[in-house]
Amino acid sequence: MIVTTTNSIDGKKIIEYKGIVFGEVVSGVNFLKDFAAGLRDFFGGRSGSYEGELIRAREDAIREMEARASQLGANAVVGVDIDYEVLGQGGNMLMVTASGTAVYCE
């Protein structure tokens, strides 16, 4: 499955547009990650626990989007956009959404 943020794929011709596909992931951030991130914020540096959670959520959203495209008979997704939102009363939930256009190309 080719996944790209561009609207075309070099060397490929889009034969059929299958539709818009999405992949959504809502992930909770637990107390220990919050605590570790708070220490990083105080002392400086990057928060590996939050970064890891963000990477996992993004990869899961892309995989889900690819699976939905495949179900439509697509072999690529073009025009991919990835959005991030913080949800929940205390901002302790992370939502990652990947969207694009499922296409069949040769």
MARDOTOR-116487 format. One line per 4 residues: number of its first residue (from 0); for each residue x, y, z of N, C-alpha, C. Coordinates in nm, 2 decimals. Layout:
BEGIN
NUM) X/Y/Z/X/Y/Z/X/Y/Z; ...
This chain:
BEGIN
0) 0.09/-0.12/0.00/0.00/0.00/0.00/0.09/0.12/0.00; 0.07/0.21/-0.10/0.15/0.34/-0.10/0.06/0.44/-0.03; 0.13/0.51/0.06/0.06/0.62/0.14/0.14/0.74/0.12; 0.08/0.85/0.07/0.15/0.97/0.05/0.07/1.10/0.08
4) 0.13/1.20/0.11/0.06/1.33/0.14/0.04/1.40/0.01; 0.10/1.36/-0.10/0.08/1.43/-0.23/-0.05/1.38/-0.30; -0.09/1.45/-0.40/-0.22/1.41/-0.47/-0.19/1.32/-0.59; -0.07/1.29/-0.61/-0.03/1.19/-0.72/0.09/1.11/-0.67
8) 0.12/1.01/-0.75/0.23/0.92/-0.72/0.32/0.91/-0.84; 0.44/0.95/-0.83/0.54/0.95/-0.94/0.55/0.81/-1.00; 0.53/0.81/-1.13/0.54/0.68/-1.20/0.42/0.59/-1.20; 0.31/0.64/-1.14/0.19/0.57/-1.13/0.08/0.65/-1.19
12) -0.02/0.58/-1.24/-0.14/0.65/-1.29/-0.26/0.61/-1.21; -0.33/0.71/-1.16/-0.45/0.67/-1.08/-0.56/0.63/-1.18; -0.61/0.51/-1.16/-0.71/0.45/-1.25/-0.85/0.48/-1.19; -0.87/0.46/-1.06/-1.00/0.48/-0.99/-0.99/0.54/-0.86
16) -1.08/0.63/-0.83/-1.09/0.69/-0.69/-1.19/0.60/-0.62; -1.15/0.55/-0.50/-1.24/0.46/-0.42/-1.32/0.53/-0.32; -1.27/0.65/-0.27/-1.34/0.73/-0.17/-1.24/0.77/-0.06; -1.30/0.85/0.03/-1.22/0.90/0.14/-1.21/0.80/0.25
20) -1.10/0.78/0.31/-1.08/0.68/0.42/-1.02/0.75/0.54; -1.05/0.69/0.66/-1.01/0.75/0.78/-0.95/0.64/0.87; -0.86/0.68/0.96/-0.81/0.59/1.07/-0.81/0.68/1.19; -0.88/0.64/1.29/-0.88/0.71/1.42/-0.83/0.63/1.54
24) -0.76/0.70/1.62/-0.71/0.64/1.74/-0.73/0.73/1.86; -0.79/0.69/1.96/-0.80/0.77/2.09/-0.72/0.69/2.19; -0.63/0.76/2.25/-0.53/0.69/2.34/-0.53/0.77/2.47; -0.54/0.70/2.58/-0.53/0.76/2.71/-0.39/0.77/2.76
28) -0.36/0.87/2.83/-0.23/0.89/2.89/-0.24/0.87/3.04; -0.16/0.78/3.09/-0.18/0.74/3.23/-0.10/0.83/3.32; -0.13/0.81/3.45/-0.07/0.90/3.56/0.09/0.89/3.55; 0.15/0.78/3.53/0.29/0.77/3.53/0.35/0.84/3.42
32) 0.29/0.84/3.30/0.34/0.92/3.19/0.33/1.07/3.22; 0.21/1.11/3.28/0.20/1.25/3.31/0.30/1.29/3.41; 0.33/1.21/3.51/0.43/1.24/3.61/0.57/1.26/3.55; 0.60/1.16/3.47/0.74/1.17/3.40/0.75/1.29/3.31
36) 0.64/1.32/3.24/0.64/1.44/3.15/0.65/1.57/3.23; 0.59/1.57/3.35/0.60/1.68/3.44/0.74/1.71/3.49; 0.81/1.60/3.52/0.95/1.61/3.56/1.03/1.66/3.44; 1.01/1.61/3.32/1.08/1.66/3.21/1.05/1.81/3.18
40) 0.93/1.85/3.20/0.89/1.99/3.19/0.97/2.08/3.29; 0.98/2.03/3.41/1.05/2.10/3.51/1.20/2.11/3.49; 1.26/2.00/3.46/1.40/1.99/3.45/1.45/2.01/3.30; 1.36/2.01/3.21/1.40/2.03/3.07/1.42/1.90/3.00
44) 1.42/1.90/2.87/1.44/1.77/2.79/1.31/1.73/2.73; 1.33/1.62/2.65/1.21/1.57/2.58/1.14/1.46/2.66; 1.01/1.45/2.64/0.93/1.35/2.71/0.92/1.22/2.62; 1.01/1.13/2.65/1.01/1.00/2.57/0.88/0.93/2.59
48) 0.81/0.93/2.70/0.69/0.86/2.72/0.58/0.92/2.63; 0.56/1.05/2.63/0.46/1.11/2.54/0.50/1.09/2.40; 0.63/1.11/2.36/0.67/1.09/2.22/0.64/0.95/2.18; 0.66/0.85/2.26/0.63/0.71/2.22/0.49/0.69/2.20
52) 0.40/0.74/2.29/0.26/0.73/2.28/0.21/0.80/2.15; 0.26/0.91/2.12/0.23/0.98/1.99/0.26/0.90/1.87; 0.38/0.85/1.87/0.43/0.77/1.75/0.34/0.65/1.74; 0.31/0.58/1.85/0.22/0.46/1.84/0.08/0.49/1.79
56) 0.03/0.60/1.84/-0.11/0.64/1.80/-0.11/0.68/1.65; -0.01/0.75/1.60/0.00/0.79/1.46/0.01/0.67/1.37; 0.10/0.58/1.41/0.12/0.45/1.33/-0.01/0.37/1.32; -0.08/0.36/1.44/-0.20/0.28/1.44/-0.31/0.35/1.35
60) -0.32/0.48/1.36/-0.42/0.55/1.27/-0.39/0.53/1.12; -0.26/0.53/1.09/-0.22/0.51/0.95/-0.26/0.37/0.91; -0.22/0.27/0.99/-0.26/0.13/0.96/-0.41/0.11/0.95; -0.48/0.17/1.03/-0.63/0.16/1.02/-0.68/0.22/0.89
64) -0.63/0.33/0.85/-0.66/0.40/0.73/-0.63/0.31/0.61; -0.51/0.25/0.61/-0.47/0.16/0.51/-0.56/0.04/0.50; -0.60/-0.02/0.61/-0.69/-0.14/0.61/-0.82/-0.10/0.55; -0.88/0.02/0.58/-1.00/0.06/0.52/-0.99/0.08/0.37
68) -0.88/0.14/0.33/-0.85/0.16/0.19/-0.85/0.02/0.12; -0.78/-0.07/0.18/-0.77/-0.21/0.12/-0.90/-0.27/0.10; -0.99/-0.26/0.20/-1.13/-0.31/0.20/-1.21/-0.26/0.08; -1.17/-0.14/0.03/-1.24/-0.08/-0.08/-1.18/-0.12/-0.21
72) -1.07/-0.20/-0.21/-1.00/-0.24/-0.33/-0.89/-0.14/-0.37; -0.85/-0.06/-0.29/-0.74/0.04/-0.32/-0.61/-0.02/-0.30; -0.51/0.03/-0.37/-0.37/-0.01/-0.35/-0.28/0.11/-0.31; -0.35/0.23/-0.29/-0.27/0.35/-0.24/-0.37/0.45/-0.18
76) -0.31/0.53/-0.10/-0.39/0.64/-0.04/-0.31/0.77/-0.06; -0.38/0.87/-0.13/-0.31/0.99/-0.16/-0.38/1.11/-0.08; -0.30/1.22/-0.08/-0.36/1.34/-0.01/-0.37/1.31/0.14; -0.28/1.24/0.20/-0.30/1.20/0.34/-0.27/1.32/0.43
80) -0.36/1.33/0.53/-0.35/1.44/0.64/-0.36/1.37/0.77; -0.28/1.41/0.87/-0.28/1.36/1.00/-0.31/1.47/1.10; -0.41/1.46/1.18/-0.45/1.56/1.28/-0.44/1.50/1.42; -0.40/1.59/1.51/-0.39/1.56/1.65/-0.48/1.64/1.74
84) -0.55/1.59/1.83/-0.63/1.66/1.92/-0.61/1.61/2.07; -0.63/1.69/2.16/-0.62/1.65/2.30/-0.77/1.66/2.35; -0.81/1.55/2.41/-0.95/1.53/2.46/-0.95/1.50/2.61; -1.07/1.51/2.66/-1.09/1.47/2.80/-1.09/1.59/2.89
88) -1.15/1.57/3.01/-1.16/1.68/3.10/-1.03/1.74/3.14; -0.93/1.65/3.17/-0.80/1.70/3.21/-0.70/1.70/3.09; -0.75/1.68/2.97/-0.66/1.68/2.85/-0.57/1.55/2.86; -0.63/1.44/2.91/-0.55/1.32/2.93/-0.58/1.22/2.82
92) -0.64/1.26/2.71/-0.67/1.17/2.60/-0.61/1.23/2.47; -0.55/1.15/2.39/-0.50/1.20/2.27/-0.57/1.13/2.15; -0.62/1.21/2.06/-0.69/1.16/1.94/-0.60/1.19/1.82; -0.57/1.09/1.74/-0.50/1.10/1.62/-0.58/1.05/1.50
96) -0.60/1.13/1.40/-0.68/1.10/1.29/-0.60/1.11/1.16; -0.60/1.00/1.08/-0.53/1.00/0.95/-0.64/0.99/0.85; -0.64/1.07/0.74/-0.74/1.07/0.64/-0.67/1.09/0.50; -0.74/1.04/0.40/-0.69/1.05/0.26/-0.78/0.99/0.17
100) -0.74/0.99/0.04/-0.83/0.94/-0.07/-0.77/0.80/-0.11; -0.86/0.70/-0.10/-0.82/0.57/-0.14/-0.83/0.56/-0.29; -0.72/0.51/-0.36/-0.72/0.50/-0.50/-0.67/0.37/-0.55; -0.70/0.33/-0.67/-0.63/0.22/-0.74/-0.55/0.28/-0.85
104) -0.42/0.24/-0.85/-0.33/0.29/-0.95/-0.25/0.18/-1.01; -0.20/0.21/-1.13/-0.11/0.12/-1.20/0.02/0.19/-1.23
